[in-house]
């Protein structure tokens, strides 16, 4: 079932950060350092993740560590 969450855009240095709600992070098994694909079009922002598991790659694995 789709849900709606209000998120916060903040900054760190010269970057902007979107803060995800804890239920979203937990529901997709996200952890600090994960990298996600993000698609942007005229309709909005889309981050494709499977139900209950994420398609993210961990930053350590993408750096060959």
PyMOL Python script that loads the backbone (N, CA, C, O; Angstrom):
from pymol import cmd

cmd.read_pdbstr("""\
ATOM      1  N   UNK A   1       0.840  -1.161   0.000  1.00  0.00           N
ATOM      2  CA  UNK A   1       0.000   0.000   0.000  1.00  0.00           C
ATOM      3  C   UNK A   1       0.899   1.242   0.000  1.00  0.00           C
ATOM      4  O   UNK A   1       1.813   1.338   0.818  1.00  0.00           O
ATOM      5  N   UNK A   2       0.654   2.170  -0.886  1.00  0.00           N
ATOM      6  CA  UNK A   2       1.451   3.408  -0.912  1.00  0.00           C
ATOM      7  C   UNK A   2       1.261   4.210   0.372  1.00  0.00           C
ATOM      8  O   UNK A   2       0.178   4.229   0.956  1.00  0.00           O
ATOM      9  N   UNK A   3       2.309   4.854   0.788  1.00  0.00           N
ATOM     10  CA  UNK A   3       2.246   5.735   1.951  1.00  0.00           C
ATOM     11  C   UNK A   3       2.837   7.087   1.571  1.00  0.00           C
ATOM     12  O   UNK A   3       3.568   7.201   0.587  1.00  0.00           O
ATOM     13  N   UNK A   4       2.522   8.087   2.342  1.00  0.00           N
ATOM     14  CA  UNK A   4       3.029   9.429   2.094  1.00  0.00           C
ATOM     15  C   UNK A   4       3.845   9.862   3.303  1.00  0.00           C
ATOM     16  O   UNK A   4       3.394   9.726   4.440  1.00  0.00           O
ATOM     17  N   UNK A   5       5.037  10.379   3.064  1.00  0.00           N
ATOM     18  CA  UNK A   5       5.892  10.876   4.127  1.00  0.00           C
ATOM     19  C   UNK A   5       6.347  12.276   3.775  1.00  0.00           C
ATOM     20  O   UNK A   5       6.556  12.585   2.602  1.00  0.00           O
ATOM     21  N   UNK A   6       6.501  13.117   4.768  1.00  0.00           N
ATOM     22  CA  UNK A   6       7.075  14.440   4.568  1.00  0.00           C
ATOM     23  C   UNK A   6       8.563  14.319   4.881  1.00  0.00           C
ATOM     24  O   UNK A   6       8.934  13.854   5.959  1.00  0.00           O
ATOM     25  N   UNK A   7       9.413  14.733   3.951  1.00  0.00           N
ATOM     26  CA  UNK A   7      10.861  14.642   4.140  1.00  0.00           C
ATOM     27  C   UNK A   7      11.456  16.036   4.233  1.00  0.00           C
ATOM     28  O   UNK A   7      10.824  17.019   3.848  1.00  0.00           O
ATOM     29  N   UNK A   8      12.664  16.113   4.740  1.00  0.00           N
ATOM     30  CA  UNK A   8      13.355  17.380   4.931  1.00  0.00           C
ATOM     31  C   UNK A   8      14.558  17.448   4.014  1.00  0.00           C
ATOM     32  O   UNK A   8      15.309  16.481   3.890  1.00  0.00           O
ATOM     33  N   UNK A   9      14.740  18.585   3.374  1.00  0.00           N
ATOM     34  CA  UNK A   9      15.949  18.835   2.599  1.00  0.00           C
ATOM     35  C   UNK A   9      16.830  19.728   3.463  1.00  0.00           C
ATOM     36  O   UNK A   9      16.408  20.800   3.895  1.00  0.00           O
ATOM     37  N   UNK A  10      18.048  19.281   3.708  1.00  0.00           N
ATOM     38  CA  UNK A  10      18.997  20.036   4.510  1.00  0.00           C
ATOM     39  C   UNK A  10      20.307  20.110   3.744  1.00  0.00           C
ATOM     40  O   UNK A  10      20.368  19.678   2.592  1.00  0.00           O
ATOM     41  N   UNK A  11      21.337  20.637   4.343  1.00  0.00           N
ATOM     42  CA  UNK A  11      22.604  20.730   3.618  1.00  0.00           C
ATOM     43  C   UNK A  11      23.762  20.271   4.480  1.00  0.00           C
ATOM     44  O   UNK A  11      23.717  20.316   5.709  1.00  0.00           O
ATOM     45  N   UNK A  12      24.807  19.826   3.786  1.00  0.00           N
ATOM     46  CA  UNK A  12      26.070  19.463   4.411  1.00  0.00           C
ATOM     47  C   UNK A  12      27.153  19.950   3.455  1.00  0.00           C
ATOM     48  O   UNK A  12      27.308  19.416   2.357  1.00  0.00           O
ATOM     49  N   UNK A  13      27.883  20.943   3.869  1.00  0.00           N
ATOM     50  CA  UNK A  13      28.871  21.535   2.965  1.00  0.00           C
ATOM     51  C   UNK A  13      28.167  22.145   1.776  1.00  0.00           C
ATOM     52  O   UNK A  13      27.244  22.944   1.936  1.00  0.00           O
ATOM     53  N   UNK A  14      28.599  21.773   0.580  1.00  0.00           N
ATOM     54  CA  UNK A  14      27.979  22.306  -0.636  1.00  0.00           C
ATOM     55  C   UNK A  14      26.942  21.351  -1.223  1.00  0.00           C
ATOM     56  O   UNK A  14      26.466  21.571  -2.337  1.00  0.00           O
ATOM     57  N   UNK A  15      26.584  20.289  -0.489  1.00  0.00           N
ATOM     58  CA  UNK A  15      25.606  19.302  -0.959  1.00  0.00           C
ATOM     59  C   UNK A  15      24.278  19.481  -0.250  1.00  0.00           C
ATOM     60  O   UNK A  15      24.223  19.970   0.878  1.00  0.00           O
ATOM     61  N   UNK A  16      23.203  19.078  -0.925  1.00  0.00           N
ATOM     62  CA  UNK A  16      21.883  19.019  -0.304  1.00  0.00           C
ATOM     63  C   UNK A  16      21.581  17.569   0.040  1.00  0.00           C
ATOM     64  O   UNK A  16      21.993  16.654  -0.674  1.00  0.00           O
ATOM     65  N   UNK A  17      20.860  17.362   1.139  1.00  0.00           N
ATOM     66  CA  UNK A  17      20.564  16.026   1.637  1.00  0.00           C
ATOM     67  C   UNK A  17      19.068  15.908   1.844  1.00  0.00           C
ATOM     68  O   UNK A  17      18.440  16.827   2.371  1.00  0.00           O
ATOM     69  N   UNK A  18      18.481  14.777   1.429  1.00  0.00           N
ATOM     70  CA  UNK A  18      17.084  14.472   1.713  1.00  0.00           C
ATOM     71  C   UNK A  18      17.082  13.487   2.874  1.00  0.00           C
ATOM     72  O   UNK A  18      17.687  12.419   2.784  1.00  0.00           O
ATOM     73  N   UNK A  19      16.414  13.834   3.950  1.00  0.00           N
ATOM     74  CA  UNK A  19      16.342  12.974   5.131  1.00  0.00           C
ATOM     75  C   UNK A  19      15.131  12.055   4.978  1.00  0.00           C
ATOM     76  O   UNK A  19      13.999  12.525   4.859  1.00  0.00           O
ATOM     77  N   UNK A  20      15.376  10.743   4.982  1.00  0.00           N
ATOM     78  CA  UNK A  20      14.304   9.759   4.845  1.00  0.00           C
ATOM     79  C   UNK A  20      13.772   9.361   6.221  1.00  0.00           C
ATOM     80  O   UNK A  20      14.542   9.271   7.177  1.00  0.00           O
ATOM     81  N   UNK A  21      12.468   9.123   6.331  1.00  0.00           N
ATOM     82  CA  UNK A  21      11.909   8.685   7.603  1.00  0.00           C
ATOM     83  C   UNK A  21      12.422   7.291   7.987  1.00  0.00           C
ATOM     84  O   UNK A  21      12.664   6.455   7.116  1.00  0.00           O
ATOM     85  N   UNK A  22      12.585   7.045   9.286  1.00  0.00           N
ATOM     86  CA  UNK A  22      13.102   5.772   9.775  1.00  0.00           C
ATOM     87  C   UNK A  22      12.301   4.565   9.262  1.00  0.00           C
ATOM     88  O   UNK A  22      12.918   3.561   8.907  1.00  0.00           O
ATOM     89  N   UNK A  23      10.953   4.609   9.204  1.00  0.00           N
ATOM     90  CA  UNK A  23      10.229   3.446   8.679  1.00  0.00           C
ATOM     91  C   UNK A  23      10.608   3.109   7.230  1.00  0.00           C
ATOM     92  O   UNK A  23      10.608   1.939   6.846  1.00  0.00           O
ATOM     93  N   UNK A  24      10.925   4.113   6.439  1.00  0.00           N
ATOM     94  CA  UNK A  24      11.345   3.869   5.053  1.00  0.00           C
ATOM     95  C   UNK A  24      12.730   3.221   5.046  1.00  0.00           C
ATOM     96  O   UNK A  24      12.957   2.241   4.336  1.00  0.00           O
ATOM     97  N   UNK A  25      13.644   3.762   5.827  1.00  0.00           N
ATOM     98  CA  UNK A  25      14.998   3.218   5.916  1.00  0.00           C
ATOM     99  C   UNK A  25      14.954   1.770   6.391  1.00  0.00           C
ATOM    100  O   UNK A  25      15.598   0.904   5.799  1.00  0.00           O
ATOM    101  N   UNK A  26      14.202   1.501   7.451  1.00  0.00           N
ATOM    102  CA  UNK A  26      14.099   0.144   7.987  1.00  0.00           C
ATOM    103  C   UNK A  26      13.389  -0.797   7.020  1.00  0.00           C
ATOM    104  O   UNK A  26      13.807  -1.942   6.848  1.00  0.00           O
ATOM    105  N   UNK A  27      12.326  -0.324   6.394  1.00  0.00           N
ATOM    106  CA  UNK A  27      11.540  -1.166   5.491  1.00  0.00           C
ATOM    107  C   UNK A  27      12.300  -1.625   4.261  1.00  0.00           C
ATOM    108  O   UNK A  27      11.989  -2.674   3.698  1.00  0.00           O
ATOM    109  N   UNK A  28      13.291  -0.857   3.837  1.00  0.00           N
ATOM    110  CA  UNK A  28      14.082  -1.220   2.677  1.00  0.00           C
ATOM    111  C   UNK A  28      15.500  -1.638   3.046  1.00  0.00           C
ATOM    112  O   UNK A  28      16.369  -1.739   2.180  1.00  0.00           O
ATOM    113  N   UNK A  29      15.733  -1.881   4.340  1.00  0.00           N
ATOM    114  CA  UNK A  29      17.035  -2.352   4.823  1.00  0.00           C
ATOM    115  C   UNK A  29      18.182  -1.453   4.377  1.00  0.00           C
ATOM    116  O   UNK A  29      19.242  -1.943   3.988  1.00  0.00           O
ATOM    117  N   UNK A  30      17.976  -0.150   4.431  1.00  0.00           N
ATOM    118  CA  UNK A  30      19.021   0.791   4.054  1.00  0.00           C
ATOM    119  C   UNK A  30      19.942   1.031   5.236  1.00  0.00           C
ATOM    120  O   UNK A  30      19.508   0.981   6.387  1.00  0.00           O
ATOM    121  N   UNK A  31      21.213   1.290   4.957  1.00  0.00           N
ATOM    122  CA  UNK A  31      22.174   1.599   6.003  1.00  0.00           C
ATOM    123  C   UNK A  31      23.049   2.752   5.554  1.00  0.00           C
ATOM    124  O   UNK A  31      23.134   3.070   4.368  1.00  0.00           O
ATOM    125  N   UNK A  32      23.688   3.363   6.514  1.00  0.00           N
ATOM    126  CA  UNK A  32      24.607   4.455   6.219  1.00  0.00           C
ATOM    127  C   UNK A  32      25.649   3.967   5.216  1.00  0.00           C
ATOM    128  O   UNK A  32      26.216   2.887   5.384  1.00  0.00           O
ATOM    129  N   UNK A  33      25.897   4.744   4.195  1.00  0.00           N
ATOM    130  CA  UNK A  33      26.882   4.385   3.178  1.00  0.00           C
ATOM    131  C   UNK A  33      26.300   3.740   1.944  1.00  0.00           C
ATOM    132  O   UNK A  33      27.000   3.606   0.940  1.00  0.00           O
ATOM    133  N   UNK A  34      25.016   3.327   1.980  1.00  0.00           N
ATOM    134  CA  UNK A  34      24.390   2.764   0.787  1.00  0.00           C
ATOM    135  C   UNK A  34      24.281   3.828  -0.290  1.00  0.00           C
ATOM    136  O   UNK A  34      24.086   5.007   0.003  1.00  0.00           O
ATOM    137  N   UNK A  35      24.408   3.405  -1.525  1.00  0.00           N
ATOM    138  CA  UNK A  35      24.216   4.301  -2.668  1.00  0.00           C
ATOM    139  C   UNK A  35      22.969   3.847  -3.414  1.00  0.00           C
ATOM    140  O   UNK A  35      22.785   2.654  -3.655  1.00  0.00           O
ATOM    141  N   UNK A  36      22.118   4.791  -3.777  1.00  0.00           N
ATOM    142  CA  UNK A  36      20.869   4.497  -4.461  1.00  0.00           C
ATOM    143  C   UNK A  36      20.861   5.154  -5.828  1.00  0.00           C
ATOM    144  O   UNK A  36      21.480   6.199  -6.029  1.00  0.00           O
ATOM    145  N   UNK A  37      20.156   4.536  -6.769  1.00  0.00           N
ATOM    146  CA  UNK A  37      19.936   5.182  -8.066  1.00  0.00           C
ATOM    147  C   UNK A  37      18.733   6.099  -7.922  1.00  0.00           C
ATOM    148  O   UNK A  37      17.756   5.750  -7.259  1.00  0.00           O
ATOM    149  N   UNK A  38      18.802   7.265  -8.540  1.00  0.00           N
ATOM    150  CA  UNK A  38      17.707   8.224  -8.485  1.00  0.00           C
ATOM    151  C   UNK A  38      17.436   8.707  -9.903  1.00  0.00           C
ATOM    152  O   UNK A  38      18.357   9.106 -10.616  1.00  0.00           O
ATOM    153  N   UNK A  39      16.177   8.670 -10.307  1.00  0.00           N
ATOM    154  CA  UNK A  39      15.768   9.158 -11.619  1.00  0.00           C
ATOM    155  C   UNK A  39      14.947  10.421 -11.427  1.00  0.00           C
ATOM    156  O   UNK A  39      14.073  10.471 -10.562  1.00  0.00           O
ATOM    157  N   UNK A  40      15.220  11.435 -12.224  1.00  0.00           N
ATOM    158  CA  UNK A  40      14.508  12.706 -12.130  1.00  0.00           C
ATOM    159  C   UNK A  40      13.895  13.012 -13.491  1.00  0.00           C
ATOM    160  O   UNK A  40      14.577  12.963 -14.514  1.00  0.00           O
ATOM    161  N   UNK A  41      12.598  13.329 -13.494  1.00  0.00           N
ATOM    162  CA  UNK A  41      11.945  13.767 -14.727  1.00  0.00           C
ATOM    163  C   UNK A  41      10.989  14.900 -14.387  1.00  0.00           C
ATOM    164  O   UNK A  41      10.979  15.384 -13.255  1.00  0.00           O
ATOM    165  N   UNK A  42      10.198  15.321 -15.341  1.00  0.00           N
ATOM    166  CA  UNK A  42       9.289  16.443 -15.120  1.00  0.00           C
ATOM    167  C   UNK A  42       8.239  16.161 -14.042  1.00  0.00           C
ATOM    168  O   UNK A  42       7.707  17.092 -13.437  1.00  0.00           O
ATOM    169  N   UNK A  43       7.938  14.875 -13.797  1.00  0.00           N
ATOM    170  CA  UNK A  43       6.923  14.498 -12.813  1.00  0.00           C
ATOM    171  C   UNK A  43       7.454  14.397 -11.395  1.00  0.00           C
ATOM    172  O   UNK A  43       6.668  14.404 -10.447  1.00  0.00           O
ATOM    173  N   UNK A  44       8.762  14.304 -11.224  1.00  0.00           N
ATOM    174  CA  UNK A  44       9.306  14.207  -9.876  1.00  0.00           C
ATOM    175  C   UNK A  44      10.562  13.364  -9.798  1.00  0.00           C
ATOM    176  O   UNK A  44      11.265  13.167 -10.790  1.00  0.00           O
ATOM    177  N   UNK A  45      10.828  12.876  -8.609  1.00  0.00           N
ATOM    178  CA  UNK A  45      12.016  12.076  -8.304  1.00  0.00           C
ATOM    179  C   UNK A  45      11.569  10.652  -8.029  1.00  0.00           C
ATOM    180  O   UNK A  45      10.590  10.435  -7.315  1.00  0.00           O
ATOM    181  N   UNK A  46      12.281   9.674  -8.592  1.00  0.00           N
ATOM    182  CA  UNK A  46      11.940   8.270  -8.405  1.00  0.00           C
ATOM    183  C   UNK A  46      13.184   7.513  -7.969  1.00  0.00           C
ATOM    184  O   UNK A  46      14.219   7.586  -8.632  1.00  0.00           O
ATOM    185  N   UNK A  47      13.091   6.784  -6.854  1.00  0.00           N
ATOM    186  CA  UNK A  47      14.181   5.936  -6.366  1.00  0.00           C
ATOM    187  C   UNK A  47      13.639   4.515  -6.344  1.00  0.00           C
ATOM    188  O   UNK A  47      12.890   4.153  -5.436  1.00  0.00           O
ATOM    189  N   UNK A  48      14.009   3.696  -7.345  1.00  0.00           N
ATOM    190  CA  UNK A  48      13.439   2.348  -7.424  1.00  0.00           C
ATOM    191  C   UNK A  48      14.048   1.402  -6.391  1.00  0.00           C
ATOM    192  O   UNK A  48      15.259   1.184  -6.376  1.00  0.00           O
ATOM    193  N   UNK A  49      13.201   0.845  -5.534  1.00  0.00           N
ATOM    194  CA  UNK A  49      13.603  -0.140  -4.531  1.00  0.00           C
ATOM    195  C   UNK A  49      12.553  -1.232  -4.511  1.00  0.00           C
ATOM    196  O   UNK A  49      11.364  -0.943  -4.646  1.00  0.00           O
ATOM    197  N   UNK A  50      12.962  -2.479  -4.347  1.00  0.00           N
ATOM    198  CA  UNK A  50      12.017  -3.584  -4.246  1.00  0.00           C
ATOM    199  C   UNK A  50      11.325  -3.582  -2.897  1.00  0.00           C
ATOM    200  O   UNK A  50      11.833  -2.985  -1.947  1.00  0.00           O
ATOM    201  N   UNK A  51      10.189  -4.230  -2.791  1.00  0.00           N
ATOM    202  CA  UNK A  51       9.431  -4.290  -1.550  1.00  0.00           C
ATOM    203  C   UNK A  51      10.208  -5.100  -0.517  1.00  0.00           C
ATOM    204  O   UNK A  51      10.538  -6.263  -0.747  1.00  0.00           O
ATOM    205  N   UNK A  52      10.498  -4.473   0.624  1.00  0.00           N
ATOM    206  CA  UNK A  52      11.146  -5.162   1.724  1.00  0.00           C
ATOM    207  C   UNK A  52      12.626  -5.390   1.551  1.00  0.00           C
ATOM    208  O   UNK A  52      13.283  -5.877   2.471  1.00  0.00           O
ATOM    209  N   UNK A  53      13.167  -5.057   0.409  1.00  0.00           N
ATOM    210  CA  UNK A  53      14.609  -5.155   0.201  1.00  0.00           C
ATOM    211  C   UNK A  53      14.996  -4.073  -0.779  1.00  0.00           C
ATOM    212  O   UNK A  53      14.172  -3.640  -1.585  1.00  0.00           O
ATOM    213  N   UNK A  54      16.218  -3.637  -0.722  1.00  0.00           N
ATOM    214  CA  UNK A  54      16.622  -2.538  -1.589  1.00  0.00           C
ATOM    215  C   UNK A  54      17.540  -3.026  -2.688  1.00  0.00           C
ATOM    216  O   UNK A  54      18.170  -4.076  -2.568  1.00  0.00           O
ATOM    217  N   UNK A  55      17.608  -2.262  -3.749  1.00  0.00           N
ATOM    218  CA  UNK A  55      18.495  -2.546  -4.867  1.00  0.00           C
ATOM    219  C   UNK A  55      19.737  -1.689  -4.794  1.00  0.00           C
ATOM    220  O   UNK A  55      20.417  -1.488  -5.801  1.00  0.00           O
ATOM    221  N   UNK A  56      20.039  -1.183  -3.617  1.00  0.00           N
ATOM    222  CA  UNK A  56      21.184  -0.299  -3.466  1.00  0.00           C
ATOM    223  C   UNK A  56      22.469  -1.101  -3.460  1.00  0.00           C
ATOM    224  O   UNK A  56      22.473  -2.299  -3.178  1.00  0.00           O
ATOM    225  N   UNK A  57      23.545  -0.430  -3.770  1.00  0.00           N
ATOM    226  CA  UNK A  57      24.862  -1.054  -3.632  1.00  0.00           C
ATOM    227  C   UNK A  57      25.563  -0.354  -2.497  1.00  0.00           C
ATOM    228  O   UNK A  57      25.450   0.863  -2.343  1.00  0.00           O
ATOM    229  N   UNK A  58      26.277  -1.102  -1.713  1.00  0.00           N
ATOM    230  CA  UNK A  58      26.980  -0.526  -0.567  1.00  0.00           C
ATOM    231  C   UNK A  58      28.204   0.186  -1.073  1.00  0.00           C
ATOM    232  O   UNK A  58      28.870  -0.304  -1.985  1.00  0.00           O
ATOM    233  N   UNK A  59      28.515   1.326  -0.507  1.00  0.00           N
ATOM    234  CA  UNK A  59      29.639   2.128  -0.996  1.00  0.00           C
ATOM    235  C   UNK A  59      30.944   1.372  -0.918  1.00  0.00           C
ATOM    236  O   UNK A  59      31.810   1.570  -1.771  1.00  0.00           O
ATOM    237  N   UNK A  60      31.125   0.501   0.086  1.00  0.00           N
ATOM    238  CA  UNK A  60      32.364  -0.270   0.174  1.00  0.00           C
ATOM    239  C   UNK A  60      32.485  -1.255  -0.982  1.00  0.00           C
ATOM    240  O   UNK A  60      33.570  -1.422  -1.540  1.00  0.00           O
ATOM    241  N   UNK A  61      31.377  -1.913  -1.349  1.00  0.00           N
ATOM    242  CA  UNK A  61      31.459  -2.879  -2.448  1.00  0.00           C
ATOM    243  C   UNK A  61      31.682  -2.167  -3.779  1.00  0.00           C
ATOM    244  O   UNK A  61      32.340  -2.712  -4.665  1.00  0.00           O
ATOM    245  N   UNK A  62      31.142  -0.954  -3.933  1.00  0.00           N
ATOM    246  CA  UNK A  62      31.333  -0.240  -5.195  1.00  0.00           C
ATOM    247  C   UNK A  62      32.734   0.339  -5.301  1.00  0.00           C
ATOM    248  O   UNK A  62      33.176   0.695  -6.393  1.00  0.00           O
ATOM    249  N   UNK A  63      33.443   0.439  -4.168  1.00  0.00           N
ATOM    250  CA  UNK A  63      34.802   0.949  -4.182  1.00  0.00           C
ATOM    251  C   UNK A  63      35.817  -0.191  -4.181  1.00  0.00           C
ATOM    252  O   UNK A  63      37.025   0.045  -4.149  1.00  0.00           O
ATOM    253  N   UNK A  64      35.320  -1.425  -4.214  1.00  0.00           N
ATOM    254  CA  UNK A  64      36.214  -2.574  -4.274  1.00  0.00           C
ATOM    255  C   UNK A  64      36.838  -2.938  -2.947  1.00  0.00           C
ATOM    256  O   UNK A  64      37.869  -3.611  -2.937  1.00  0.00           O
ATOM    257  N   UNK A  65      36.264  -2.528  -1.820  1.00  0.00           N
ATOM    258  CA  UNK A  65      36.811  -2.862  -0.498  1.00  0.00           C
ATOM    259  C   UNK A  65      36.181  -4.110   0.042  1.00  0.00           C
ATOM    260  O   UNK A  65      36.517  -4.545   1.144  1.00  0.00           O
TER     261      UNK A  65
END
""", "prot")
cmd.dss("prot")
cmd.show_as("cartoon", "prot")
cmd.util.cbc("prot")
cmd.orient("prot")
